[in-house]
Amino acid sequence: MVTKQSVIPLPSWTDAASVTSYITSVVGVVFAVITGIHPGYTEPTIIQALLPSVGALVAGTAQIVNIFMHRSVQKAAITAGL
């Protein structure tokens, strides 16, 4: 008997949570390198406070671009008669 397997979709790069986690990871690596080179260094709290806001702005911009791209593709498909 053959069972149908479902594919779990990967997170999209336009998801706010994905963008925030990517930014947090990159900033975390940068500060880890700085901390490794200069022991005793602590990251400013403003960086921790700004990451969610910057992530939301980047995700919002990416989502707007995504919407416009999908609309242009949809209009082209309608025009082509697909």
PLY file of the C-alpha trace (Angstrom):
ply
format ascii 1.0
element vertex 82
property float x
property float y
property float z
element edge 81
property int vertex1
property int vertex2
end_header
0.00 0.00 0.00
1.39 3.40 -1.02
0.86 6.29 1.34
0.83 9.88 0.24
3.54 11.97 1.86
2.98 15.61 2.58
5.76 18.12 2.17
6.15 20.62 4.96
6.79 24.04 3.44
9.91 25.90 4.50
9.52 29.36 5.99
9.46 32.15 3.45
12.13 34.83 3.48
9.36 37.42 3.71
8.01 36.17 7.04
8.57 38.68 9.83
9.77 35.94 12.17
12.26 34.65 9.60
13.68 38.08 8.85
14.00 38.90 12.53
15.73 35.60 13.23
18.15 36.12 10.32
19.02 39.63 11.49
19.37 38.43 15.06
21.67 35.61 13.93
23.89 37.89 11.87
24.14 40.50 14.62
24.74 37.74 17.16
27.65 36.36 15.13
29.14 39.84 14.75
28.95 40.49 18.48
30.28 36.99 19.24
33.35 37.75 17.13
33.77 41.15 18.81
33.38 39.58 22.24
35.91 36.87 21.35
38.44 39.45 20.20
37.76 41.93 23.03
36.82 40.07 26.25
34.62 42.07 28.59
32.68 43.76 25.78
28.89 43.73 26.15
26.47 44.70 23.42
24.39 47.82 23.97
20.78 47.30 25.00
19.67 49.57 22.15
20.78 46.85 19.71
18.60 44.31 21.47
15.68 46.75 21.45
16.02 47.70 17.75
16.27 44.21 16.25
12.52 43.41 16.28
11.65 46.82 14.80
14.25 46.55 12.03
13.16 42.99 11.33
9.52 44.06 11.03
10.44 46.90 8.65
12.55 44.62 6.45
9.84 41.94 6.43
7.16 44.52 5.60
9.20 45.86 2.71
9.88 42.35 1.44
6.17 41.52 1.67
5.22 44.64 -0.31
7.74 43.71 -3.03
6.35 40.16 -2.97
2.78 41.42 -3.45
3.74 43.63 -6.40
5.74 40.81 -8.00
2.83 38.38 -7.69
0.40 40.91 -9.13
2.63 41.56 -12.13
3.02 37.81 -12.73
-0.73 37.32 -12.36
-1.47 40.13 -14.86
1.01 38.63 -17.32
-0.63 35.19 -16.94
-4.10 36.67 -17.52
-2.86 38.57 -20.56
-1.24 35.43 -21.96
-4.50 33.53 -21.45
-3.14 31.00 -18.97
0 1
1 2
2 3
3 4
4 5
5 6
6 7
7 8
8 9
9 10
10 11
11 12
12 13
13 14
14 15
15 16
16 17
17 18
18 19
19 20
20 21
21 22
22 23
23 24
24 25
25 26
26 27
27 28
28 29
29 30
30 31
31 32
32 33
33 34
34 35
35 36
36 37
37 38
38 39
39 40
40 41
41 42
42 43
43 44
44 45
45 46
46 47
47 48
48 49
49 50
50 51
51 52
52 53
53 54
54 55
55 56
56 57
57 58
58 59
59 60
60 61
61 62
62 63
63 64
64 65
65 66
66 67
67 68
68 69
69 70
70 71
71 72
72 73
73 74
74 75
75 76
76 77
77 78
78 79
79 80
80 81
